[in-house]
Amino acid sequence: MRRKLAAGNWKMNGLGADLAELERLAAAPAPSQTGRLICPPATLISRATLVAGDIAIGGQDCHAAQSGAHTGDISAEMLADCGASAVILGHSERREDHGETDATVAAKVAAAWSEGLLAVVCIGESLAQRDAGETLALIGSQLAGSLPDTATGANTVIAYEPIWAIGTGRIPTLEQINEVHEFIRTTLTDRFGGEGHAFRILYGGSVKPENASEIFSVANVDGALVGGASLKADDFQAIIDALDAA
Ligand code: 13P
């Protein structure tokens, strides 16, 4: 019922030459059950759309305002204008590096929707928060604060990314992933009713070809948001294949 999604977040990596990796991904047969999304740095979005085939291209952030005096920022309209169809919002690296709050993220989500972009909203706890037993409370408050009331499964994807699993090679146990994804599903259905079942919930944090199948076997894991392993076509393709087969 929910179409699976393999999303790659290139973060601040990638020059023109790296579009060859995207071209290789696009040359592979399209998976039957799984959508594909690559979010390169903003500098590559226009060129990426030219080689991406039916792989969707997204941004990694947008400003909440449509235009104006915000040096260095990019609006949702600009992303859409250069061919993006999605945008990652509220990634923990932006929450940390740029002081983004849930309210900032919610405003950006609304801006993304107003330009027809799919919002990929990231949430997740730090190791200190997990060790303090605060994970589910934090996830609940991030969801409450980062999602406007008109969120639907069609305009929004949730990405659960425990901060301590990002770029560390360390992943939560399958039980921990299951617990959080089930909690996110329940929180969504409590708030949005039956529509809560329509949201894709991605897991992110050290997803690799070697661990993808077991992660995708967990209930309510509808795909992945992949950092490092999305930079190489072979690795990301292996993750796509594992997801499509799950
Ligand atoms: P890694 O896959 O490199 O751990 O990054 C995860 C992530 O932050 C994706 O947004």
py3Dmol code that shows the C-alpha trace and the ligand (Angstrom):
import py3Dmol

protein = """\
ATOM      1  CA  MET A   1       0.000   0.000   0.000  1.00  0.00           C
ATOM      2  CA  ARG A   2       2.840   2.402   0.818  1.00  0.00           C
ATOM      3  CA  ARG A   3       5.314   2.702  -2.034  1.00  0.00           C
ATOM      4  CA  LYS A   4       8.789   2.106  -0.669  1.00  0.00           C
ATOM      5  CA  LEU A   5      11.402   4.847  -0.980  1.00  0.00           C
ATOM      6  CA  ALA A   6      15.178   4.672  -1.284  1.00  0.00           C
ATOM      7  CA  ALA A   7      16.507   8.182  -0.698  1.00  0.00           C
ATOM      8  CA  GLY A   8      20.124   9.284  -0.943  1.00  0.00           C
ATOM      9  CA  ASN A   9      21.452  12.338   0.867  1.00  0.00           C
ATOM     10  CA  TRP A  10      24.776  13.377  -0.635  1.00  0.00           C
ATOM     11  CA  LYS A  11      25.228  16.080   2.046  1.00  0.00           C
ATOM     12  CA  MET A  12      28.135  18.410   1.178  1.00  0.00           C
ATOM     13  CA  ASN A  13      29.669  15.911  -1.225  1.00  0.00           C
ATOM     14  CA  GLY A  14      29.703  15.812  -4.979  1.00  0.00           C
ATOM     15  CA  LEU A  15      31.151  17.692  -7.932  1.00  0.00           C
ATOM     16  CA  GLY A  16      30.051  17.579 -11.533  1.00  0.00           C
ATOM     17  CA  ALA A  17      32.113  14.463 -12.169  1.00  0.00           C
ATOM     18  CA  ASP A  18      30.158  12.581  -9.510  1.00  0.00           C
ATOM     19  CA  LEU A  19      27.002  12.804 -11.595  1.00  0.00           C
ATOM     20  CA  ALA A  20      28.434   9.774 -13.376  1.00  0.00           C
ATOM     21  CA  GLU A  21      27.323   7.761 -10.306  1.00  0.00           C
ATOM     22  CA  LEU A  22      23.787   9.064 -10.729  1.00  0.00           C
ATOM     23  CA  GLU A  23      23.900   8.269 -14.416  1.00  0.00           C
ATOM     24  CA  ARG A  24      24.879   4.693 -13.587  1.00  0.00           C
ATOM     25  CA  LEU A  25      21.991   4.389 -11.138  1.00  0.00           C
ATOM     26  CA  ALA A  26      19.593   5.756 -13.732  1.00  0.00           C
ATOM     27  CA  ALA A  27      20.789   3.181 -16.262  1.00  0.00           C
ATOM     28  CA  ALA A  28      19.693   0.294 -14.017  1.00  0.00           C
ATOM     29  CA  PRO A  29      16.175  -1.083 -14.497  1.00  0.00           C
ATOM     30  CA  ALA A  30      13.635   0.786 -12.374  1.00  0.00           C
ATOM     31  CA  PRO A  31      12.615  -1.235  -9.297  1.00  0.00           C
ATOM     32  CA  SER A  32       8.959  -2.232  -9.317  1.00  0.00           C
ATOM     33  CA  GLN A  33       7.984  -1.495  -5.694  1.00  0.00           C
ATOM     34  CA  THR A  34      10.390   1.299  -4.831  1.00  0.00           C
ATOM     35  CA  GLY A  35      10.724   4.976  -5.618  1.00  0.00           C
ATOM     36  CA  ARG A  36      14.210   6.458  -5.829  1.00  0.00           C
ATOM     37  CA  LEU A  37      15.303   9.922  -4.718  1.00  0.00           C
ATOM     38  CA  ILE A  38      18.751  11.500  -4.757  1.00  0.00           C
ATOM     39  CA  CYS A  39      19.408  14.771  -2.942  1.00  0.00           C
ATOM     40  CA  PRO A  40      22.716  16.153  -4.218  1.00  0.00           C
ATOM     41  CA  PRO A  41      24.146  19.494  -3.116  1.00  0.00           C
ATOM     42  CA  ALA A  42      22.130  22.411  -4.498  1.00  0.00           C
ATOM     43  CA  THR A  43      24.893  23.223  -6.971  1.00  0.00           C
ATOM     44  CA  LEU A  44      24.219  19.949  -8.800  1.00  0.00           C
ATOM     45  CA  ILE A  45      20.417  19.817  -8.820  1.00  0.00           C
ATOM     46  CA  SER A  46      19.893  21.268 -12.291  1.00  0.00           C
ATOM     47  CA  ARG A  47      22.543  19.081 -13.875  1.00  0.00           C
ATOM     48  CA  ALA A  48      21.370  16.042 -11.907  1.00  0.00           C
ATOM     49  CA  THR A  49      17.871  16.304 -13.362  1.00  0.00           C
ATOM     50  CA  LEU A  50      19.361  15.986 -16.839  1.00  0.00           C
ATOM     51  CA  VAL A  51      20.854  12.550 -16.158  1.00  0.00           C
ATOM     52  CA  ALA A  52      18.511  11.162 -13.484  1.00  0.00           C
ATOM     53  CA  GLY A  53      15.977   9.435 -15.727  1.00  0.00           C
ATOM     54  CA  ASP A  54      13.041   8.551 -13.480  1.00  0.00           C
ATOM     55  CA  ILE A  55      15.052   8.996 -10.276  1.00  0.00           C
ATOM     56  CA  ALA A  56      13.606  11.984  -8.417  1.00  0.00           C
ATOM     57  CA  ILE A  57      15.983  14.776  -7.454  1.00  0.00           C
ATOM     58  CA  GLY A  58      15.649  16.745  -4.228  1.00  0.00           C
ATOM     59  CA  GLY A  59      17.262  19.495  -2.196  1.00  0.00           C
ATOM     60  CA  GLN A  60      18.719  19.149   1.291  1.00  0.00           C
ATOM     61  CA  ASP A  61      17.155  22.264   2.809  1.00  0.00           C
ATOM     62  CA  CYS A  62      15.118  25.316   1.864  1.00  0.00           C
ATOM     63  CA  HIS A  63      14.303  28.624   3.482  1.00  0.00           C
ATOM     64  CA  ALA A  64      10.814  29.185   4.856  1.00  0.00           C
ATOM     65  CA  ALA A  65      10.405  32.449   2.943  1.00  0.00           C
ATOM     66  CA  GLN A  66       9.664  32.607  -0.760  1.00  0.00           C
ATOM     67  CA  SER A  67      12.369  35.170  -1.501  1.00  0.00           C
ATOM     68  CA  GLY A  68      14.181  38.085   0.102  1.00  0.00           C
ATOM     69  CA  ALA A  69      17.283  39.203   1.948  1.00  0.00           C
ATOM     70  CA  HIS A  70      18.619  35.832   3.095  1.00  0.00           C
ATOM     71  CA  THR A  71      22.153  35.623   1.757  1.00  0.00           C
ATOM     72  CA  GLY A  72      23.229  32.112   0.927  1.00  0.00           C
ATOM     73  CA  ASP A  73      19.801  30.565   1.360  1.00  0.00           C
ATOM     74  CA  ILE A  74      17.635  28.848  -1.234  1.00  0.00           C
ATOM     75  CA  SER A  75      13.843  28.955  -1.427  1.00  0.00           C
ATOM     76  CA  ALA A  76      11.513  26.062  -2.131  1.00  0.00           C
ATOM     77  CA  GLU A  77      10.471  27.839  -5.308  1.00  0.00           C
ATOM     78  CA  MET A  78      14.112  27.895  -6.458  1.00  0.00           C
ATOM     79  CA  LEU A  79      14.438  24.161  -5.825  1.00  0.00           C
ATOM     80  CA  ALA A  80      11.285  23.457  -7.807  1.00  0.00           C
ATOM     81  CA  ASP A  81      12.413  25.845 -10.528  1.00  0.00           C
ATOM     82  CA  CYS A  82      15.599  23.870 -11.130  1.00  0.00           C
ATOM     83  CA  GLY A  83      13.791  20.537 -11.250  1.00  0.00           C
ATOM     84  CA  ALA A  84      13.706  19.258  -7.674  1.00  0.00           C
ATOM     85  CA  SER A  85      10.567  17.427  -6.577  1.00  0.00           C
ATOM     86  CA  ALA A  86      11.473  16.894  -2.923  1.00  0.00           C
ATOM     87  CA  VAL A  87      13.493  18.422  -0.110  1.00  0.00           C
ATOM     88  CA  ILE A  88      15.035  17.028   3.064  1.00  0.00           C
ATOM     89  CA  LEU A  89      14.085  19.211   6.041  1.00  0.00           C
ATOM     90  CA  GLY A  90      15.172  19.226   9.671  1.00  0.00           C
ATOM     91  CA  HIS A  91      18.161  16.943   9.210  1.00  0.00           C
ATOM     92  CA  SER A  92      20.028  16.664  12.515  1.00  0.00           C
ATOM     93  CA  GLU A  93      23.073  18.279  10.918  1.00  0.00           C
ATOM     94  CA  ARG A  94      20.963  21.354  10.122  1.00  0.00           C
ATOM     95  CA  ARG A  95      19.310  21.293  13.531  1.00  0.00           C
ATOM     96  CA  GLU A  96      22.806  21.223  15.087  1.00  0.00           C
ATOM     97  CA  ASP A  97      24.857  23.363  12.701  1.00  0.00           C
ATOM     98  CA  HIS A  98      22.173  25.970  12.033  1.00  0.00           C
ATOM     99  CA  GLY A  99      20.103  25.928  15.208  1.00  0.00           C
ATOM    100  CA  GLU A 100      16.953  24.787  13.449  1.00  0.00           C
ATOM    101  CA  THR A 101      14.042  24.212  15.817  1.00  0.00           C
ATOM    102  CA  ASP A 102      10.894  22.181  15.236  1.00  0.00           C
ATOM    103  CA  ALA A 103       9.098  25.464  14.485  1.00  0.00           C
ATOM    104  CA  THR A 104      11.708  26.386  11.862  1.00  0.00           C
ATOM    105  CA  VAL A 105      11.303  22.973  10.298  1.00  0.00           C
ATOM    106  CA  ALA A 106       7.496  23.221  10.255  1.00  0.00           C
ATOM    107  CA  ALA A 107       7.710  26.590   8.473  1.00  0.00           C
ATOM    108  CA  LYS A 108      10.069  25.111   5.896  1.00  0.00           C
ATOM    109  CA  VAL A 109       7.763  22.123   5.392  1.00  0.00           C
ATOM    110  CA  ALA A 110       4.872  24.475   4.620  1.00  0.00           C
ATOM    111  CA  ALA A 111       7.084  26.373   2.172  1.00  0.00           C
ATOM    112  CA  ALA A 112       8.080  23.133   0.465  1.00  0.00           C
ATOM    113  CA  TRP A 113       4.445  22.053   0.070  1.00  0.00           C
ATOM    114  CA  SER A 114       3.482  25.411  -1.375  1.00  0.00           C
ATOM    115  CA  GLU A 115       5.846  24.650  -4.268  1.00  0.00           C
ATOM    116  CA  GLY A 116       4.650  21.075  -4.635  1.00  0.00           C
ATOM    117  CA  LEU A 117       7.781  19.554  -3.107  1.00  0.00           C
ATOM    118  CA  LEU A 118       7.660  16.347  -1.096  1.00  0.00           C
ATOM    119  CA  ALA A 119       9.009  17.117   2.394  1.00  0.00           C
ATOM    120  CA  VAL A 120      11.333  14.498   3.885  1.00  0.00           C
ATOM    121  CA  VAL A 121      11.223  15.447   7.559  1.00  0.00           C
ATOM    122  CA  CYS A 122      14.059  14.148   9.737  1.00  0.00           C
ATOM    123  CA  ILE A 123      13.813  13.379  13.422  1.00  0.00           C
ATOM    124  CA  GLY A 124      16.041  11.463  15.806  1.00  0.00           C
ATOM    125  CA  GLU A 125      17.670  11.381  19.189  1.00  0.00           C
ATOM    126  CA  SER A 126      21.244  11.901  20.347  1.00  0.00           C
ATOM    127  CA  LEU A 127      23.068   9.180  22.250  1.00  0.00           C
ATOM    128  CA  ALA A 128      22.694  11.147  25.483  1.00  0.00           C
ATOM    129  CA  GLN A 129      18.938  11.354  24.936  1.00  0.00           C
ATOM    130  CA  ARG A 130      18.738   7.612  24.235  1.00  0.00           C
ATOM    131  CA  ASP A 131      20.821   6.781  27.291  1.00  0.00           C
ATOM    132  CA  ALA A 132      18.552   8.999  29.386  1.00  0.00           C
ATOM    133  CA  GLY A 133      15.483   7.093  28.187  1.00  0.00           C
ATOM    134  CA  GLU A 134      14.131  10.147  26.384  1.00  0.00           C
ATOM    135  CA  THR A 135      13.954   8.768  22.849  1.00  0.00           C
ATOM    136  CA  LEU A 136      10.218   8.293  22.423  1.00  0.00           C
ATOM    137  CA  ALA A 137       9.331  11.543  24.189  1.00  0.00           C
ATOM    138  CA  LEU A 138      11.721  13.419  21.923  1.00  0.00           C
ATOM    139  CA  ILE A 139      10.434  11.714  18.780  1.00  0.00           C
ATOM    140  CA  GLY A 140       6.890  12.575  19.828  1.00  0.00           C
ATOM    141  CA  SER A 141       7.687  16.227  20.379  1.00  0.00           C
ATOM    142  CA  GLN A 142       9.725  16.500  17.156  1.00  0.00           C
ATOM    143  CA  LEU A 143       6.814  15.031  15.199  1.00  0.00           C
ATOM    144  CA  ALA A 144       4.305  17.292  16.914  1.00  0.00           C
ATOM    145  CA  GLY A 145       6.379  20.403  16.313  1.00  0.00           C
ATOM    146  CA  SER A 146       7.823  19.725  12.866  1.00  0.00           C
ATOM    147  CA  LEU A 147       4.665  18.637  11.032  1.00  0.00           C
ATOM    148  CA  PRO A 148       1.970  21.151  10.132  1.00  0.00           C
ATOM    149  CA  ASP A 149      -1.624  19.966  10.548  1.00  0.00           C
ATOM    150  CA  THR A 150      -2.133  19.448   6.824  1.00  0.00           C
ATOM    151  CA  ALA A 151       0.579  16.812   6.508  1.00  0.00           C
ATOM    152  CA  THR A 152      -0.420  13.772   4.436  1.00  0.00           C
ATOM    153  CA  GLY A 153       1.284  10.665   3.220  1.00  0.00           C
ATOM    154  CA  ALA A 154       1.444  12.265  -0.215  1.00  0.00           C
ATOM    155  CA  ASN A 155       3.211  15.471   0.807  1.00  0.00           C
ATOM    156  CA  THR A 156       5.435  14.200   3.618  1.00  0.00           C
ATOM    157  CA  VAL A 157       7.871  11.384   4.367  1.00  0.00           C
ATOM    158  CA  ILE A 158       9.284  10.860   7.867  1.00  0.00           C
ATOM    159  CA  ALA A 159      12.938   9.875   8.274  1.00  0.00           C
ATOM    160  CA  TYR A 160      13.973   8.467  11.644  1.00  0.00           C
ATOM    161  CA  GLU A 161      17.704   9.042  11.968  1.00  0.00           C
ATOM    162  CA  PRO A 162      19.250   8.401  15.386  1.00  0.00           C
ATOM    163  CA  ILE A 163      22.083  10.936  15.496  1.00  0.00           C
ATOM    164  CA  TRP A 164      24.490   8.421  17.019  1.00  0.00           C
ATOM    165  CA  ALA A 165      24.016   6.104  14.025  1.00  0.00           C
ATOM    166  CA  ILE A 166      24.803   8.726  11.382  1.00  0.00           C
ATOM    167  CA  GLY A 167      28.187   8.178   9.774  1.00  0.00           C
ATOM    168  CA  THR A 168      29.327   5.975  12.650  1.00  0.00           C
ATOM    169  CA  GLY A 169      28.827   2.479  11.254  1.00  0.00           C
ATOM    170  CA  ARG A 170      26.763   1.765  14.344  1.00  0.00           C
ATOM    171  CA  ILE A 171      23.070   0.972  13.942  1.00  0.00           C
ATOM    172  CA  PRO A 172      20.370   0.442  16.542  1.00  0.00           C
ATOM    173  CA  THR A 173      19.183  -3.084  17.191  1.00  0.00           C
ATOM    174  CA  LEU A 174      16.252  -4.193  15.072  1.00  0.00           C
ATOM    175  CA  GLU A 175      14.143  -4.076  18.251  1.00  0.00           C
ATOM    176  CA  GLN A 176      15.103  -0.446  18.793  1.00  0.00           C
ATOM    177  CA  ILE A 177      14.265   0.421  15.186  1.00  0.00           C
ATOM    178  CA  ASN A 178      10.974  -1.438  15.475  1.00  0.00           C
ATOM    179  CA  GLU A 179      10.077   0.351  18.707  1.00  0.00           C
ATOM    180  CA  VAL A 180      10.651   3.812  17.277  1.00  0.00           C
ATOM    181  CA  HIS A 181       9.017   3.179  13.906  1.00  0.00           C
ATOM    182  CA  GLU A 182       5.967   1.670  15.598  1.00  0.00           C
ATOM    183  CA  PHE A 183       5.811   4.681  17.900  1.00  0.00           C
ATOM    184  CA  ILE A 184       6.014   7.049  14.918  1.00  0.00           C
ATOM    185  CA  ARG A 185       3.201   5.150  13.165  1.00  0.00           C
ATOM    186  CA  THR A 186       0.991   5.308  16.237  1.00  0.00           C
ATOM    187  CA  THR A 187       1.730   8.989  16.731  1.00  0.00           C
ATOM    188  CA  LEU A 188       0.784   9.658  13.095  1.00  0.00           C
ATOM    189  CA  THR A 189      -2.465   7.671  13.265  1.00  0.00           C
ATOM    190  CA  ASP A 190      -3.386   9.303  16.583  1.00  0.00           C
ATOM    191  CA  ARG A 191      -3.026  12.715  14.976  1.00  0.00           C
ATOM    192  CA  PHE A 192      -4.045  12.142  11.367  1.00  0.00           C
ATOM    193  CA  GLY A 193      -6.401   9.179  11.675  1.00  0.00           C
ATOM    194  CA  GLY A 194      -6.350   6.659   8.831  1.00  0.00           C
ATOM    195  CA  GLU A 195      -4.101   8.982   6.828  1.00  0.00           C
ATOM    196  CA  GLY A 196      -1.383   8.185   9.346  1.00  0.00           C
ATOM    197  CA  HIS A 197      -0.980   4.812   7.638  1.00  0.00           C
ATOM    198  CA  ALA A 198      -0.103   6.501   4.352  1.00  0.00           C
ATOM    199  CA  PHE A 199       3.138   8.167   5.498  1.00  0.00           C
ATOM    200  CA  ARG A 200       6.359   6.445   4.508  1.00  0.00           C
ATOM    201  CA  ILE A 201       8.723   6.127   7.491  1.00  0.00           C
ATOM    202  CA  LEU A 202      12.375   5.812   6.453  1.00  0.00           C
ATOM    203  CA  TYR A 203      15.226   4.641   8.635  1.00  0.00           C
ATOM    204  CA  GLY A 204      18.527   6.513   8.293  1.00  0.00           C
ATOM    205  CA  GLY A 205      21.952   6.092   9.884  1.00  0.00           C
ATOM    206  CA  SER A 206      24.761   3.855   8.573  1.00  0.00           C
ATOM    207  CA  VAL A 207      22.528   1.952   6.130  1.00  0.00           C
ATOM    208  CA  LYS A 208      24.884  -0.164   3.993  1.00  0.00           C
ATOM    209  CA  PRO A 209      24.475  -3.008   1.512  1.00  0.00           C
ATOM    210  CA  GLU A 210      25.499  -5.387   4.320  1.00  0.00           C
ATOM    211  CA  ASN A 211      22.766  -4.391   6.785  1.00  0.00           C
ATOM    212  CA  ALA A 212      19.993  -3.189   4.456  1.00  0.00           C
ATOM    213  CA  SER A 213      17.990  -6.424   4.236  1.00  0.00           C
ATOM    214  CA  GLU A 214      17.707  -6.884   7.979  1.00  0.00           C
ATOM    215  CA  ILE A 215      16.701  -3.252   8.500  1.00  0.00           C
ATOM    216  CA  PHE A 216      14.063  -3.517   5.760  1.00  0.00           C
ATOM    217  CA  SER A 217      12.602  -6.613   7.421  1.00  0.00           C
ATOM    218  CA  VAL A 218      11.405  -4.464  10.330  1.00  0.00           C
ATOM    219  CA  ALA A 219       7.716  -3.516  10.365  1.00  0.00           C
ATOM    220  CA  ASN A 220       6.979   0.097   9.464  1.00  0.00           C
ATOM    221  CA  VAL A 221      10.354   0.595   7.801  1.00  0.00           C
ATOM    222  CA  ASP A 222       9.249   1.812   4.380  1.00  0.00           C
ATOM    223  CA  GLY A 223      12.688   2.645   3.075  1.00  0.00           C
ATOM    224  CA  ALA A 224      15.925   4.380   3.927  1.00  0.00           C
ATOM    225  CA  LEU A 225      17.584   7.754   3.934  1.00  0.00           C
ATOM    226  CA  VAL A 226      21.175   6.945   3.053  1.00  0.00           C
ATOM    227  CA  GLY A 227      24.213   9.180   3.403  1.00  0.00           C
ATOM    228  CA  GLY A 228      27.664   7.753   2.666  1.00  0.00           C
ATOM    229  CA  ALA A 229      26.463   4.653   0.824  1.00  0.00           C
ATOM    230  CA  SER A 230      24.418   6.771  -1.601  1.00  0.00           C
ATOM    231  CA  LEU A 231      27.566   8.317  -3.067  1.00  0.00           C
ATOM    232  CA  LYS A 232      28.558   5.166  -4.919  1.00  0.00           C
ATOM    233  CA  ALA A 233      26.128   3.747  -7.461  1.00  0.00           C
ATOM    234  CA  ASP A 234      26.992   0.122  -6.699  1.00  0.00           C
ATOM    235  CA  ASP A 235      26.359   0.522  -2.970  1.00  0.00           C
ATOM    236  CA  PHE A 236      23.147   2.468  -3.388  1.00  0.00           C
ATOM    237  CA  GLN A 237      21.898   0.056  -6.040  1.00  0.00           C
ATOM    238  CA  ALA A 238      22.445  -2.845  -3.634  1.00  0.00           C
ATOM    239  CA  ILE A 239      20.355  -1.003  -1.037  1.00  0.00           C
ATOM    240  CA  ILE A 240      17.625  -0.294  -3.620  1.00  0.00           C
ATOM    241  CA  ASP A 241      17.580  -3.964  -4.582  1.00  0.00           C
ATOM    242  CA  ALA A 242      17.349  -5.070  -0.949  1.00  0.00           C
ATOM    243  CA  LEU A 243      14.463  -2.677  -0.362  1.00  0.00           C
ATOM    244  CA  ASP A 244      12.617  -3.702  -3.484  1.00  0.00           C
ATOM    245  CA  ALA A 245      12.924  -7.360  -2.476  1.00  0.00           C
ATOM    246  CA  ALA A 246      11.826  -6.770   1.143  1.00  0.00           C
TER     247      ALA A 246
END
"""
ligand_1 = """\
10
13P
P 25.020 7.820 6.767
O 24.236 6.857 5.899
O 26.294 8.271 6.120
O 25.166 7.318 8.146
O 24.121 9.164 6.863
C 22.788 9.061 7.217
C 22.144 10.384 7.014
O 22.366 11.308 7.765
C 21.255 10.536 5.860
O 20.544 11.730 5.929
"""
view = py3Dmol.view(width=600, height=400)
view.addModel(protein, "pdb")
view.setStyle({"model": 0}, {"cartoon": {"style": "trace"}})
view.addModel(ligand_1, "xyz")
view.setStyle({"model": 1}, {"stick": {}})
view.zoomTo()
view.show()
